[in-house]
């Protein structure tokens, strides 16, 4: 599996893990940022790589314009995640706090 710090502003690799077999994409609660997941890599098995999603107007993207409708936001997230999907991984999981 390839694991690298992402230049994608949507994805934060909190602890890049080249040995991971599973990539866990984490979506923060409303108003939260990718930083809420910073301790997760230390609490999960070494086979898991935590990738936190950073939404516009949150955390490191505080200056980015917000989305005002859900459909364009979901489309933008999907496009941002596509290059981060690795065909060599055995699993990809999305976790969200709704």
C-alpha positions as CSV (number, residue, x, y, z in Angstrom):
1,X,0.0,0.0,0.0
2,X,1.2,3.5,-0.7
3,X,0.9,6.0,2.1
4,X,2.0,9.6,1.8
5,X,1.1,13.0,3.2
6,X,-1.7,14.3,1.0
7,X,-1.5,17.5,-0.9
8,X,-5.3,17.2,-1.0
9,X,-6.7,19.9,1.3
10,X,-9.7,17.7,2.1
11,X,-7.7,14.9,3.6
12,X,-5.3,14.9,6.6
13,X,-3.1,11.8,7.0
14,X,-2.7,12.1,10.8
15,X,0.0,9.4,10.9
16,X,1.0,8.1,7.5
17,X,1.2,4.3,7.7
18,X,2.8,2.4,4.8
19,X,1.9,-0.9,6.5
20,X,-1.8,-0.2,6.7
21,X,-4.3,-2.6,5.2
22,X,-7.3,-0.5,5.9
23,X,-7.8,3.3,5.3
24,X,-10.3,4.9,7.7
25,X,-11.8,8.1,6.4
26,X,-13.2,10.1,9.4
27,X,-15.7,12.9,9.0
28,X,-16.0,15.3,12.0
29,X,-19.1,16.4,13.8
30,X,-20.9,19.6,12.7
31,X,-18.5,22.5,13.4
32,X,-15.6,20.1,14.1
33,X,-12.3,19.8,12.2
34,X,-10.0,17.0,11.3
35,X,-8.0,17.7,14.5
36,X,-10.6,15.9,16.6
37,X,-9.2,12.6,15.2
38,X,-5.5,13.4,16.0
39,X,-5.3,10.8,18.8
40,X,-7.0,8.0,16.8
41,X,-3.9,6.5,15.1
42,X,-2.4,5.7,18.5
43,X,-5.5,3.9,19.6
44,X,-6.0,1.7,16.5
45,X,-4.1,-1.4,15.3
46,X,-1.1,-0.7,13.0
47,X,-3.0,-2.1,10.1
48,X,-5.3,1.0,10.1
49,X,-4.5,4.4,8.6
50,X,-6.6,7.3,9.8
51,X,-7.5,9.9,7.2
52,X,-9.4,12.8,8.6
53,X,-11.6,14.9,6.3
54,X,-11.2,18.6,6.6
55,X,-14.2,20.5,5.5
56,X,-14.2,24.1,4.2
57,X,-14.4,26.8,7.0
58,X,-12.9,24.3,9.5
59,X,-9.4,23.8,10.9
60,X,-6.7,24.4,8.3
61,X,-9.3,25.4,5.7
62,X,-10.9,28.2,7.8
63,X,-10.5,30.7,5.0
64,X,-12.1,28.5,2.3
65,X,-15.6,29.4,1.2
66,X,-18.3,27.3,2.9
67,X,-20.8,25.2,1.0
68,X,-24.4,26.3,1.4
69,X,-26.0,23.1,-0.1
70,X,-25.4,19.5,0.8
71,X,-25.4,18.1,-2.8
72,X,-22.4,20.1,-4.0
73,X,-20.6,19.4,-0.8
74,X,-21.1,15.6,-1.2
75,X,-19.9,15.8,-4.8
76,X,-16.8,17.7,-3.8
77,X,-16.0,15.2,-1.0
78,X,-16.4,12.3,-3.4
79,X,-14.1,13.9,-6.0
80,X,-11.5,14.6,-3.2
81,X,-11.6,11.0,-1.9
82,X,-11.2,9.3,-5.3
83,X,-7.5,9.9,-5.6
84,X,-6.9,8.8,-2.0
85,X,-8.4,5.3,-2.7
86,X,-5.7,2.7,-3.0
87,X,-6.6,-0.4,-5.0
88,X,-3.9,-2.3,-2.9
89,X,-5.8,-1.8,0.3
90,X,-8.0,-4.6,1.5
91,X,-10.6,-2.2,3.0
92,X,-11.7,1.4,3.0
93,X,-14.1,2.6,5.7
94,X,-15.9,5.9,6.2
95,X,-16.8,6.9,9.7
96,X,-19.0,9.9,10.5
97,X,-20.5,11.6,13.5
98,X,-23.9,12.8,12.4
